[in-house]
């Protein structure tokens, strides 16, 4: 009887240990597959510096090529800004229509809270602008 009890204890212990090991392995695999954290509010100048550095390192650009690349990036940035300036009024109008439509389905208390949400969202966008970006 004592031998049977000790066998049961050993089997339960082995089951527990193997479960813990499998759980640890699963956690390690899951954790290692997480994507790296996103950079919020990426600085366009920092992005450009890293882009130029990578281009110089990997392609071994001459000084003339690096200068030409810098000019290309300047022109591209100017084009993005120009395009964004053209479409921004239309985008603002679409967004205003959305806000008006959302407000039309809310009661007075909800409208006040929604206005506060819009204000907070605007402040967050000012802290980390997304457009125009580009290298």
Secondary structure, DSSP 8 states (H G I E B T S, - for coil): -HHHHHHHHHHHHHHHHHHHHHHHHHHHHHHHTS-----SS--HHHHHHHHHHHHHHHH---HHHHHHHHHHHHHHHHHHHHHHHHHHHHHHHHHHHHHHHHHHHS-HHHHHHHHHHHHHHHHHHHHS--SS---
